[in-house]
Amino acid sequence: MPARPGAVGPPHLVLPDFDAVVRRARAVAGDAGRHVIGITGSPGAGKTTLALALVGALNASAPDRRPWVTHVPMDGFHLADVELTRLGRLDRKGAPDTFDAEGYAALLERLRDARDGETVYAPAFDRDIEQPVAGAIPVPPDCRLVVTEGNYLLVDEPRWRRARAALDEAWFCDLDDETRRRRLVERHVEFGKTRAQAEAWVAGVDEPNAVAIAATRAFADVVVAASASEPR
């Protein structure tokens, strides 16, 4: 468990390349039981890219080719637009209070404690319609490692601490701000915003969130260097 604000924790373990990422994940998974790694970092830092690459590499290397690692993103717990509209929060979708943090924590706890033979279904987030989709990700009984990722895994607030407590380790993705912001603008453009709209959204919504998330880096167990996000 990482240090909390005001406490002095141990130095971070830094993963310099993707091979180190894979080795660390195998060590966390161990030989028995189910474990959960959480990947966090500011918007555009490469969390999803890293998670998908890691899950793919681990499953591809299984001796029997049977998948034993599952990706469960936090984004499935976005509140739907209809609810954000009711709450008056649609114009800052993606901020910490636009997620069902308690529901996310409850899912992580259920994944950790799943009974033998139980398949647990997790929600996904559909980028084409920008909405959560319930029951989209099956986590089968033989899954031994869950890789989850999201912006707010280390936020030191009661509604997010519960999710952190369900993780075996929390990893923080490092990336320089210029590259990260450029990626964000391109992502928003890809999913339908004009470039002007994308740049305004990044400046007005994503960047305030990024500043808050960057402050949680000190509470991570592991830091993933920018060079380690993808296989060579």
N, C-alpha and C positions, 0 to 999 in steps of 0.2 A: 504494500500500500504506500503511495507516495506521501511526502510531507504535506501538511496542510499549511495555509497561509500563516506566516509568522514563525513556522518551524524550519529548522535546517535539516534537509534530507541528505542522503548519500549522493555522490556524484552520479550523473547520468551515465548509463551504458549507451554508447553511440554505435549504431549499426552503419558502417561506411559503404556497404554495397549490398546488392540483392542476395548474394550467397549468404551473407551474414544474417539477413532478414529471415531466410528460410531456416537456417540453423537455429536461430533463436526461437522461432515458432515451434520447431520440433521439440526443443527443450521444454517449452511451456506445456506442450501437449502431453509429454511424458508417455507412459505405457498403459495407463488405465484411467477410467473416468472421463468426464467431459470437461473441457476447459474453455475459457473465453478470453480472447485478446481484443482490446479496444484500441482503435487507431483514431487519433484526433489531430487537430491542426486547423489553421485559419482557412476560410473559404478559398478554394483554388489551390491548396497546397499539395494536392495529389493523393488524398486519402483513399478515394474509391479506386483509382488506378493501382495503388499499392495493394489494397485489399484483394482486388480481382486477380492481380498477378500472383500474389502469394497463394491464394486458394487454388488457382490453376496449377501452379508448380507443385504444390504438395499433393494434390489429387493425381496429377500425371505421374508422379513418382511412386505411387502406391504399388506394391508388388502384384496385387491382384486386379489393379486398375479400378477398384471400387472406391468411389468418392468417400472420404472420411472427414472432409473439412467443408464448412458451409459459410457463405457470406450473408450476414444479416445486417443491412444498413439501418442506421437510426432514422434516415429520411422517410421510412415508412410510417413514422409517427408524426409527420407534418399534420397539423389540423387542416381539414378540408376548407376550401375557399368559402363555402357557405357559412361555416362556423367563424372563420376569420372575419368575414363581413359582419356577422352579428356582433362580434367582439370589438369591431373597429380597428382591426390589426392587419387587414389585407395589404395595406400599402407598405408594410415592413415584414412581409412573409420571409421566414428564415431566421428571425430573431429568436432568442431563447424562449420567450413566452408564446411562440406560435407553434410549439410542439407539445405533444402529450408525453411529458417527461415521466410521469408516474406509470403510464402504460408501457413505456419503453423499459423502465426498470423492472416492472412485473414480468415482462417477457424474458429478460435476461435471467431473472431468478428462476423462472419456469424452465428455461433451457438448461440451467445448471442442475436443477433438481428433477429433471424429467424421469418418469418411471420407465423401467425396462419395457421395450416394445412400443413405446409411445412416439408417434410422430407429432412434432409441434409445428404449427403453421405460423409464419411471421408475415407482416405486411411488407409491401414494396412501395416504391415511389415511381410513378410513370412519368418520365420527363416529357413525353409527347403531349400529355394532357395536364401536366403539372399538378397531379393529385395522387394521394395515397391509394393503394389498392390492397384490400384485406385478403389474407389467406393466400398470398402469392408465392411464398417461399417455404417449401417443406424442409424441415430439419429432421432427418430420419433417425431412428434409434441408434444406428451404428456411427453416427457423427461423433467424433471425439474432440473436434476443435471447431469452435465458432469464432469467426473473425467479424467483428462489428466495427463500424466506423461512423463518425459524426463530429460535428463541431464542438459539442458542449459536454463531452465526457468528463472533463476535469473542472467544470465550473463549480465553485465552492458555494453552492446554494442547496438548501434542504432537498428540493425536488430533483436535483441532479446527483447529489451525493449517493443516493440509493443505487443509481445505475453504476456509479464508479465502484461501489462495494461489491457488485456482482462480477467484476472483471478480475482475472488472474493478473494481468498486466495492462498498463496503459502506455501506448506508444504515441509520440508526438512527431508529426512530419514537419521537417524544416524546409523552407523554400524562401528565396529572396522575394521581397515585396513587389518589385517591378515585374518579375516573371509571373508571380501569382495574380496580380491585378490584370495583366494582359490576358492570362488564361480565362479569368472570370468574364471579362468583356466578351471574348470570343464565344464562350459558352452561352451567355445570354443572347448573343446575336444568333447563334445556331438554333436556339429554341424560340425564335420569333421576335425578339426585340430589335428595334433599329439600333444602329451604333450609338446614336445620341442617347436613346433610352437606356441602353446597356451601361454606358459610361456614367449616367446619372444614378442608376441603381447601385452600381459598384461603389460610387462615392458616398451615396446617402444611406445605403442599407448594409452592403457587404463590409465596407471598411470599418464602421463602428463595431460591428460584430468581430471583425478580425483583430482589432485592438484588444478587445476583452478576452478573446481566445488566446492571443499571444501571451497574455499575462498568466495563463495557466500552464505554460510550458514547464515551469519549475516543479510542478507537481507530477510530472510524468515519470514512469519507471525507465523508459527507453526513449532515446531520440533517434529518429531515422533521418540520415543525411539525404539531401536532395538527390545525390548521385545513386541512392539505393532504391529508388522508387520502382524501377522496372528492370527486368532481366536485360542483359546486354544481347 
